[in-house]
Amino acid sequence: MGLSLAFACFLFIVTLFQFTAFSFSSEQPAVLCHSDERLALLQLKDSFIIDKQALAAGFCAYPKVDSWDSQSVDCCSWDGIECDKITGVVIGLDLSSSCLYGSINSTSSLFRLLRLQKLNLANNHFNYSLIPYALGNLSMLTYLNLSSSVFSGQIPSEISKLYRLSSLDFSNNWDTNLSQRLLVLEKPDMKSLIQNLTNLKYLSLSYVVVASPIPSVLANLSSLTSLYLEFCGLQGMFPLAIFRLPNLETIWLLHNLHLTGYLPEFNFSNKLKKLALLNTSFSGELPASIDNLNSLEFLGLGHCNFSGSVPSTLGNLPNLKFLDLAINSFTGSVPPTLGNLTKLGTLDLQYNYFTGFIPSELTNLTQLTYLNLLGNMLHGSVPSSISRLEKLNFFDCDFNRLGGILEMDPFLELKDLQYLFLSLNNFYLVFLDNSNATRPQAQLVDIGLRHCHLREFPYFLRNQHRLQLLDLSSNNIDGQIPQWLSKVSVETLLFLDLSNNSFIGFDDFPLVLPWSKLQYLKLDSNILRGSLPVPPLSTVFYSISNNSLNGEIPQLLCNLSSLSILDFSYNNMSGGIPVCLSNFSKSLLVLKVRSNQLDGPIPSGWATGNRLKMIDLSKNKLQEKIPKSLMECKMLEYLDLGNNQIRDAFPSWLGSLPELNILILSSNAFYGRMENPKLNLIVFPKLRIIDLSHNRFNGTLPWGYFERWISMKNLDGKSSPPKYMHESLDMMISIMHVPRDYDYSMTITNKGMEMKYPKIIRTLVAIDFSSNRFDGEIPESIGKLKELHLLNFSNNNLVGGIPIAIAKLTNLESLDLSQNKLVGRIPMELSTQLTFLSFLNVSHNRLTGRIPGGGQFETFQSSSFVGNLGLCGKPLLKECSSNSRSLPPPSLTSSGEFGLDWKVVLLGYGCGFLFGVVIGHVVIKKKRNWFANTFSKFPTRRRRRHVL
């Protein structure tokens, strides 16, 4: 009993102690932050300013430091601050998306917070600061996020000391002005940075320049759940062992074009939810064991090098929501098992080599919002009921040859579908007349039905009220564009392409097209008649070339303040070019009115500061002179005024345009000499193509220009120009970047024929001075233009020999010197050094001697040499004599029509003079009286006149 009493007393004492302790603790005031840390935070606040522009634009949430009041004693209550509940030290600082602007370095008061465990400075603007090395002193850090904060330079090696880190994020430090990555991971490299960070669970280095292989030590991070390495310049083979990490949920490797690898057999347990390899060089086939990734939600394999057939087991992934296999080399049929992916929201199979029928099972994907089958060889099936064919009037269609008929209606019954692309396949696309349909239809945002053999406007479009993109180009639709289309998606349509059909006009449309937000309008290659339709003010791209439009250019076009591309070439427009087009808004990049009936002068008053890069006014009836205000087009790359009635001297002042690549003035009435430019004057610094053919220029060839056309001497490869000259409008329409590039085109004589270049390759270099009145010799300076591909001096009055300097033009593909007065031999060096020459014409000159053999000369026909009576040898029928073989090559400085050497001429004069003196002496001595009577009269008269 004594023991029981003692135990009861013990329990009472313990209970009393706990109650007393609880009472004591509840009466204590809350622990406040340390005064030195409070001061450090206030100093940190004062080192930045609030970026009000970022706040107004919604680029950041709100400035958390605004709550940091110097009158407030407890910094633990401030926004973004987390303190230890017992000691009061600051252990967490979250200033993400706080609109901070300013620089930060290792002397910042931030680094006096030595107990920090979490630091988040993401989504601010630290003004290109280097990441402070003092971060390495915050040894308690487990979480560090410096993403999207405009840090720059090398990531410091001190970060590798933070061995407690479980989350590290340096991603998306990007210069929006220069469109380039700011952070670099080279010394230390990725291996040195992470090999000690064995507790990492989350690693994001996206948009950091790594430019090296992925280190195999990553496979040692057994706790890793998320790996983000987007756009890092990664190289080499991806370590397969990383796929086996037991806790890994995300592998995100987008946009590493030189990263190679393949998918392993997935015969091991894993937790992978996201696998994104888009735009890498992964290759091989998809393993059938891919269905073991039963947690997978996101599979992005687009823009890679995968091939083979898609395994049917891909349809066994019950959680898959996103599937992108686009732009690979997959073959075979689309597996019907994809219809089992009932959670799928995105299916992108575009630009592969899929064949066979489009599986009807795809219509089971009731949660599908995005379906893209563009650019394959897929078939449709013949409708089961012949009555449906009768309703569709398709008895005259060879739909079996094309792969059958695909009915659109089942896809429209996917009520969540917003984006549908069926273009460029192998079927006739048909629709039922659903005007009386009662089922709810999908309200589409983007629809692409290019080259689907449509014969009429899809009726279902009448009920579409949210369209942003509509592409019906390259079909067989004819007649009027229906009036009801003017009421479709009036407030939302951004992109409309009706090109390459047979439309003849707009059926009762308003004068200004009705879609108030339209940005891209393409109506090329129809049979549109009448006046030029005027797009809405929002239009950026407007092309309506290759039609039959007439009338004058409407002044309303000048109100399109956002317009960048304007092309109504190849029509029958008449009248003058409105002056307002030359004083257009600074948005206009391309003005192309080629092949119309426009007349009058080229408008003057081209606006200062304009952004025009291409002006094509060719093949019209424009007159008078070129206005000097064109000098204001400082960004101009392409100027084509050919095939007009312009009468002017050579516009040498165009040489001041710093970006001019292409100048075409052919087939006008230009006249006079091309005077050489002044010494030390830079003229036409980027000119690569010049066409002055079919004018009235005279005088000698402008050797001074040949000396100064530096882009023809050596193309600048350092700038890595795109392959073709084009204008790229990277507009974001809905979820797609459109349009594609707008390619520059031109027509120029090449290899004896007028050729149209629908695309102009950046490296093409050409000179065409043919059909003028140039005289004199071909200057030696022509040999300095080593990048020339095309050279045409035909149909002039050139004399002298063919200079050996032309043999230095080792890139030359076409050389035309025909219809001149050239003399002497064809230099042998042309046959041995011009290895790319595929066209040569020296016909109808006064050339002599044997035609060189060997090299490309073996491929030329007799037409290249006819009209030279002194030429012999193959391919001409005239054989060479033995004398022709032994004659030495002519001097380059030979002159006269007969090619006489000046030494021979002087020797002849000398001998003649000596012979005359001797004969004269004999005559005078033997017939002195006759000589005196004959030659004494004239001197006598002179003397008499002099006396008078």
TATA-V289242 format. One record per backbone hydrogen bond with DSSP energy under -1.0 kcal/mol. NH is the residue of the N-H (numbers start at 1). CO is the residue of the C=O. If there is no record, write none. Layout:
# TATA-V289242
nh = (NH & NH)
co = (CO & CO)
This chain:
# TATA-V289242
nh = (5 & 6 & 7 & 8 & 9 & 10 & 11 & 12 & 13 & 14 & 15 & 16 & 17 & 18 & 19 & 20 & 21 & 22 & 23 & 24 & 25 & 26 & 27 & 38 & 39 & 40 & 41 & 42 & 43 & 44 & 45 & 46 & 48 & 49 & 51 & 52 & 55 & 56 & 57 & 59 & 62 & 64 & 66 & 67 & 68 & 69 & 72 & 77 & 78 & 81 & 82 & 84 & 88 & 91 & 92 & 93 & 94 & 95 & 97 & 101 & 102 & 108 & 111 & 112 & 113 & 114 & 116 & 117 & 118 & 119 & 120 & 121 & 123 & 125 & 126 & 128 & 129 & 135 & 136 & 137 & 138 & 139 & 141 & 142 & 143 & 144 & 145 & 146 & 148 & 152 & 153 & 155 & 159 & 160 & 161 & 162 & 163 & 165 & 166 & 167 & 168 & 169 & 170 & 172 & 174 & 175 & 179 & 180 & 182 & 184 & 185 & 193 & 194 & 195 & 197 & 198 & 200 & 201 & 202 & 203 & 204 & 205 & 207 & 208 & 209 & 210 & 211 & 218 & 219 & 220 & 221 & 222 & 224 & 225 & 226 & 227 & 228 & 229 & 231 & 235 & 238 & 242 & 243 & 244 & 245 & 248 & 249 & 250 & 251 & 252 & 253 & 255 & 259 & 260 & 267 & 273 & 274 & 275 & 276 & 277 & 279 & 281 & 283 & 290 & 292 & 293 & 294 & 296 & 297 & 298 & 299 & 300 & 301 & 303 & 305 & 307 & 314 & 315 & 316 & 320 & 321 & 322 & 323 & 324 & 325 & 327 & 329 & 331 & 338 & 339 & 340 & 341 & 342 & 344 & 345 & 346 & 347 & 348 & 349 & 351 & 353 & 355 & 358 & 362 & 363 & 364 & 365 & 366 & 368 & 369 & 370 & 371 & 372 & 373 & 375 & 377 & 379 & 380 & 388 & 390 & 391 & 392 & 394 & 397 & 399 & 402 & 404 & 406 & 408 & 411 & 412 & 414 & 415 & 417 & 418 & 419 & 420 & 421 & 422 & 424 & 426 & 428 & 429 & 430 & 434 & 437 & 442 & 445 & 446 & 447 & 448 & 449 & 451 & 461 & 462 & 463 & 464 & 468 & 469 & 470 & 471 & 472 & 474 & 476 & 479 & 481 & 485 & 486 & 487 & 488 & 493 & 494 & 495 & 496 & 497 & 498 & 500 & 502 & 504 & 507 & 508 & 513 & 516 & 518 & 519 & 520 & 521 & 522 & 523 & 525 & 527 & 529 & 534 & 539 & 540 & 541 & 542 & 543 & 544 & 546 & 547 & 548 & 550 & 557 & 558 & 559 & 560 & 561 & 563 & 564 & 565 & 566 & 567 & 568 & 570 & 571 & 572 & 574 & 581 & 582 & 588 & 589 & 590 & 591 & 592 & 593 & 595 & 597 & 599 & 607 & 610 & 613 & 614 & 615 & 616 & 617 & 619 & 621 & 623 & 630 & 631 & 632 & 633 & 634 & 636 & 637 & 638 & 639 & 640 & 641 & 643 & 645 & 647 & 652 & 654 & 655 & 656 & 657 & 661 & 662 & 663 & 664 & 665 & 667 & 669 & 671 & 675 & 681 & 684 & 687 & 688 & 689 & 690 & 691 & 692 & 694 & 696 & 698 & 703 & 705 & 706 & 707 & 708 & 709 & 710 & 712 & 714 & 717 & 720 & 725 & 727 & 731 & 733 & 736 & 738 & 742 & 744 & 746 & 748 & 750 & 753 & 755 & 757 & 762 & 764 & 766 & 767 & 768 & 769 & 771 & 773 & 775 & 782 & 783 & 784 & 785 & 786 & 787 & 788 & 789 & 790 & 791 & 792 & 793 & 795 & 797 & 799 & 806 & 807 & 808 & 809 & 810 & 812 & 813 & 814 & 815 & 816 & 817 & 819 & 821 & 823 & 830 & 831 & 832 & 833 & 834 & 835 & 837 & 838 & 839 & 841 & 842 & 844 & 846 & 848 & 849 & 851 & 857 & 858 & 859 & 864 & 865 & 866 & 871 & 872 & 873 & 876 & 885 & 886 & 887 & 894 & 905 & 906 & 907 & 908 & 909 & 910 & 911 & 912 & 913 & 914 & 915 & 916 & 917 & 918 & 919 & 920 & 921 & 922 & 923 & 924 & 925 & 926 & 927 & 931 & 932 & 933 & 934 & 935 & 936 & 940 & 941 & 942 & 943 & 944 & 945 & 946 & 947 & 948)
co = (1 & 2 & 3 & 4 & 5 & 6 & 7 & 8 & 9 & 10 & 11 & 12 & 13 & 14 & 15 & 16 & 17 & 18 & 19 & 20 & 21 & 22 & 23 & 34 & 35 & 36 & 37 & 38 & 39 & 40 & 41 & 42 & 45 & 101 & 99 & 50 & 51 & 52 & 53 & 54 & 97 & 62 & 63 & 64 & 65 & 67 & 69 & 74 & 75 & 78 & 92 & 89 & 84 & 82 & 82 & 118 & 80 & 120 & 122 & 49 & 125 & 105 & 108 & 109 & 110 & 112 & 113 & 91 & 91 & 143 & 93 & 145 & 147 & 100 & 149 & 150 & 126 & 132 & 133 & 134 & 135 & 137 & 138 & 117 & 117 & 167 & 119 & 169 & 171 & 129 & 182 & 184 & 156 & 157 & 158 & 159 & 161 & 162 & 142 & 142 & 202 & 144 & 204 & 206 & 172 & 180 & 175 & 175 & 173 & 153 & 209 & 189 & 190 & 191 & 194 & 196 & 197 & 166 & 166 & 226 & 168 & 228 & 230 & 205 & 183 & 232 & 232 & 215 & 216 & 217 & 218 & 220 & 221 & 201 & 201 & 250 & 203 & 252 & 254 & 212 & 260 & 239 & 240 & 241 & 242 & 245 & 225 & 225 & 274 & 227 & 276 & 278 & 256 & 236 & 265 & 249 & 249 & 298 & 251 & 300 & 302 & 259 & 261 & 287 & 289 & 290 & 292 & 293 & 273 & 273 & 322 & 275 & 324 & 326 & 282 & 284 & 311 & 312 & 313 & 317 & 297 & 297 & 346 & 299 & 348 & 350 & 306 & 308 & 335 & 336 & 337 & 338 & 340 & 341 & 321 & 321 & 370 & 323 & 372 & 374 & 330 & 332 & 379 & 359 & 360 & 361 & 362 & 364 & 365 & 345 & 345 & 419 & 347 & 421 & 423 & 354 & 356 & 403 & 385 & 386 & 387 & 388 & 389 & 394 & 397 & 398 & 399 & 428 & 430 & 408 & 408 & 411 & 413 & 414 & 369 & 369 & 446 & 371 & 448 & 450 & 378 & 404 & 452 & 406 & 432 & 434 & 412 & 418 & 418 & 469 & 420 & 471 & 473 & 458 & 459 & 460 & 461 & 445 & 445 & 495 & 447 & 497 & 499 & 454 & 502 & 505 & 482 & 483 & 484 & 485 & 489 & 468 & 468 & 520 & 470 & 522 & 524 & 477 & 479 & 481 & 506 & 534 & 490 & 515 & 494 & 494 & 541 & 496 & 543 & 545 & 503 & 504 & 511 & 536 & 519 & 519 & 565 & 521 & 567 & 569 & 570 & 528 & 530 & 554 & 555 & 556 & 557 & 559 & 560 & 540 & 540 & 590 & 542 & 592 & 594 & 595 & 549 & 551 & 578 & 579 & 585 & 564 & 564 & 614 & 566 & 616 & 618 & 573 & 575 & 582 & 607 & 589 & 589 & 638 & 591 & 640 & 642 & 598 & 600 & 627 & 628 & 629 & 630 & 632 & 633 & 613 & 613 & 662 & 615 & 664 & 666 & 622 & 624 & 650 & 651 & 652 & 653 & 654 & 637 & 637 & 689 & 639 & 691 & 693 & 646 & 648 & 673 & 678 & 655 & 684 & 661 & 661 & 766 & 663 & 768 & 770 & 670 & 672 & 701 & 702 & 702 & 703 & 705 & 705 & 708 & 709 & 710 & 715 & 717 & 760 & 742 & 729 & 736 & 733 & 731 & 727 & 725 & 757 & 755 & 753 & 750 & 748 & 746 & 723 & 761 & 688 & 790 & 690 & 792 & 794 & 697 & 699 & 779 & 780 & 781 & 782 & 784 & 712 & 785 & 765 & 765 & 814 & 767 & 816 & 818 & 774 & 776 & 803 & 804 & 805 & 806 & 808 & 809 & 789 & 789 & 839 & 791 & 841 & 843 & 798 & 800 & 827 & 828 & 828 & 829 & 830 & 833 & 834 & 813 & 813 & 815 & 864 & 866 & 822 & 824 & 870 & 872 & 854 & 855 & 856 & 861 & 862 & 862 & 868 & 849 & 878 & 873 & 881 & 882 & 883 & 891 & 901 & 902 & 903 & 904 & 905 & 906 & 907 & 908 & 909 & 910 & 911 & 912 & 913 & 914 & 915 & 916 & 917 & 918 & 919 & 920 & 921 & 922 & 923 & 927 & 928 & 929 & 930 & 931 & 932 & 936 & 937 & 938 & 939 & 940 & 941 & 942 & 943 & 944)
